[in-house]
Amino acid sequence: MSSPLLSVEGVAKSFTMHLRGGLRLPVVENVAFDLRPGECVVLGGPSGVGKSSILRMIYGNYAVDRGAILVRDVADGVMRDLGAGDPRTVLGLRERSIGYVSQFLRAVPRASALEVVADPLVRLGTARDEAREKAADMLRRLNLPEALHDLPPATFSGGEKQRVNIARGFLTDHPILLLDEPTASLDAANRDVVVSMIREKLARGVAILGIFHDEPVRAAVATRILDVSTFSARRAA
């Protein structure tokens, strides 16, 4: 069995409600699992059990209360603790090891869709013309009309924005890919395209961790479903 690219060890998370007198709201306790090359682990369970919080902790958007999130750094193969919250470690692992497709597109105002998608490749050292060409190919695969490629995504529909988001996340070769409901705003044809793209990533050994409320998509790509309700601090309380 291959070594994990990601190991989550005893992670807990709570939120402090400062407008409610410092009320502490526990979310998850003792989250523990591994993610290996070629796996698509789906975070399952009802709404509110902490699926998105787990994904955001693994990307470094949320700090952990305790526990470790160990990510294999492709620069040297060392497992580094992203959960410790060191900004340099978090940014380095995002750049080299972890890709992320969120539910929401965050883009530089007035930047074209092509520039938004190509930007991660450019940051990794790919020549701008080559990055733009690969970005255009990805947008065409996701059926985004070429007339939109040079326009800012702020003017797009929800489904169009999400296709830009997906193209940006899938264009790079990060060994770990986090997917937060990537097909939520898509029609059936484009959902099928994304399923094919996920399967291609898995065949190349990428490790995927995702949230999919679309049951057919989940059934098509999941190699394992992790029931997050077993880690729910609210249930334990």
C-alpha positions in Angstrom: 0.0 0.0 0.0 1.3 3.4 -0.9 2.2 6.0 1.7 -0.3 8.7 2.6 -0.1 12.1 1.0 -2.3 13.5 3.8 -2.7 12.3 7.4 -5.2 14.0 9.7 -4.5 13.1 13.3 -6.8 13.9 16.2 -8.0 17.2 14.8 -10.6 19.3 16.7 -12.2 22.5 15.7 -14.5 25.0 17.4 -15.6 28.6 16.8 -15.8 31.4 19.3 -18.9 33.6 19.0 -17.5 37.0 20.0 -20.8 38.7 19.6 -22.4 36.2 21.9 -20.1 36.8 24.9 -17.4 34.5 23.8 -19.7 31.5 23.4 -17.7 28.4 22.2 -19.3 26.4 19.4 -17.7 23.0 19.0 -17.7 21.6 15.5 -15.6 18.4 15.2 -13.5 16.3 17.6 -10.8 13.6 17.0 -10.9 13.7 13.2 -8.5 11.1 11.9 -8.0 9.6 8.4 -5.4 9.1 5.7 -5.5 10.0 2.0 -3.4 8.0 -0.4 -2.5 8.4 -4.1 -5.4 7.4 -6.4 -8.1 7.6 -3.7 -11.2 9.8 -3.9 -12.4 10.0 -0.3 -15.8 11.7 0.0 -16.8 13.5 3.2 -20.3 12.3 4.0 -23.0 13.0 6.5 -25.8 15.5 7.0 -25.5 19.2 6.7 -23.9 21.0 9.6 -21.6 18.1 10.9 -18.4 19.9 9.8 -17.6 18.6 6.3 -16.6 22.1 4.9 -14.8 22.9 8.1 -12.6 19.9 7.7 -11.8 20.8 4.1 -11.0 24.4 5.0 -8.7 23.3 7.8 -6.8 21.0 5.4 -6.3 24.0 3.0 -5.2 26.2 5.9 -8.2 28.6 5.8 -9.2 27.6 9.3 -6.8 27.0 12.2 -7.1 23.8 14.2 -7.7 23.8 18.0 -5.6 20.7 18.4 -4.3 17.8 16.4 -2.1 17.6 13.3 -2.7 17.9 9.5 0.3 16.3 7.9 0.8 17.0 4.1 3.6 15.5 2.0 5.6 18.3 0.5 6.6 17.5 -3.0 9.7 19.6 -2.7 11.4 17.0 -0.5 8.9 14.3 0.4 8.7 15.5 4.1 5.3 15.4 5.9 4.7 18.9 7.2 2.1 19.9 9.7 -0.2 22.4 8.0 -2.4 22.4 11.1 0.3 24.2 13.1 -0.7 27.3 11.1 2.8 28.6 10.1 2.0 31.0 7.2 5.1 30.0 5.2 4.3 26.3 5.5 0.7 26.9 4.5 1.5 29.0 1.5 4.3 26.6 0.4 2.0 23.5 0.6 -0.7 25.3 -1.3 1.7 26.2 -4.0 3.3 22.8 -4.3 1.1 20.1 -2.9 -2.6 21.1 -2.5 -5.1 22.2 -5.2 -8.5 23.4 -4.2 -11.9 24.0 -6.0 -14.2 25.8 -3.7 -17.9 26.6 -4.2 -17.1 30.2 -4.9 -14.9 31.9 -7.5 -12.6 34.5 -6.1 -10.9 36.4 -8.9 -9.0 39.6 -9.4 -11.5 42.2 -10.7 -11.4 42.8 -14.4 -9.1 39.9 -15.0 -10.4 37.7 -17.9 -11.5 34.1 -17.4 -8.5 33.0 -19.3 -6.1 34.9 -17.0 -7.9 33.6 -13.9 -7.5 30.0 -15.0 -3.9 30.4 -16.3 -2.7 32.2 -13.2 -1.8 29.1 -11.0 0.4 27.8 -13.8 2.1 31.1 -14.4 2.8 31.3 -10.6 4.5 27.9 -10.9 6.8 29.1 -13.7 5.0 28.1 -16.9 5.4 30.6 -19.7 2.3 32.9 -19.9 1.5 32.0 -23.5 1.7 28.3 -22.8 -0.4 28.7 -19.6 -3.1 30.6 -21.5 -3.2 27.9 -24.2 -3.7 25.2 -21.6 -6.3 27.3 -19.9 -8.2 27.8 -23.1 -8.2 24.0 -23.8 -9.6 23.4 -20.3 -12.3 26.0 -20.7 -13.3 24.5 -24.0 -13.5 21.1 -22.5 -15.9 22.5 -19.9 -18.0 24.0 -22.7 -17.4 27.6 -21.8 -18.0 29.6 -25.0 -14.8 31.1 -26.4 -16.6 34.5 -26.6 -16.4 34.5 -22.8 -12.7 33.6 -22.4 -11.5 37.2 -22.5 -14.3 38.6 -20.3 -14.2 39.0 -16.5 -16.0 36.1 -14.7 -17.8 38.6 -12.5 -20.4 39.0 -15.3 -21.0 35.3 -15.7 -23.8 33.1 -14.5 -23.3 30.8 -11.5 -22.7 27.8 -13.7 -20.2 29.7 -15.9 -18.3 30.9 -12.9 -18.1 27.4 -11.5 -16.7 26.1 -14.7 -13.9 28.8 -14.5 -13.3 27.7 -10.9 -13.1 24.0 -11.9 -10.8 24.8 -14.8 -8.4 26.8 -12.5 -8.3 24.0 -9.9 -7.8 21.1 -12.4 -5.2 22.8 -14.6 -2.3 22.2 -12.2 -0.7 18.9 -11.2 -0.9 19.1 -7.4 -0.8 15.6 -5.9 -3.7 16.5 -3.5 -6.9 18.0 -4.8 -9.7 19.3 -2.5 -13.2 19.6 -4.1 -16.0 21.4 -2.3 -19.2 20.6 -4.2 -17.6 21.2 -7.6 -20.7 20.2 -9.6 -23.4 22.0 -7.5 -24.1 24.7 -10.2 -23.6 22.5 -13.3 -25.9 20.9 -15.8 -25.9 17.2 -16.5 -23.5 17.4 -19.5 -20.9 19.4 -17.6 -21.2 17.2 -14.5 -20.3 14.3 -16.8 -17.2 16.2 -18.0 -16.1 16.9 -14.4 -16.6 13.2 -13.5 -14.3 12.3 -16.4 -11.7 14.9 -15.2 -11.8 13.5 -11.7 -11.3 9.9 -12.9 -8.3 11.1 -15.0 -6.7 12.7 -12.0 -7.2 9.5 -10.0 -5.7 7.4 -12.7 -2.6 9.6 -12.5 -2.3 9.0 -8.8 -3.8 12.3 -7.5 -5.4 12.0 -4.1 -8.8 13.6 -3.9 -10.8 14.7 -0.9 -14.2 16.1 -1.6 -17.8 17.0 -0.7 -20.4 15.9 -3.2 -24.1 16.4 -2.5 -24.8 15.2 -6.0 -25.4 11.5 -5.4 -24.7 10.2 -9.0 -21.4 12.1 -9.0 -20.5 10.8 -5.6 -21.3 7.2 -6.7 -19.2 7.6 -9.8 -16.0 8.9 -8.2 -15.9 7.8 -4.6 -13.4 5.1 -3.6 -14.3 5.6 0.1 -16.9 7.6 2.0 -16.0 9.0 5.4 -18.9 9.6 7.7 -18.1 13.0 9.3 -21.0 12.6 11.8 -18.8 10.2 13.7 -16.5 13.2 14.4 -19.3 15.6 15.2 -18.6 17.5 18.5 -22.2 18.6 18.5 -23.4 15.0 18.6 -20.9 14.1 21.2 -22.1 17.1 23.3 
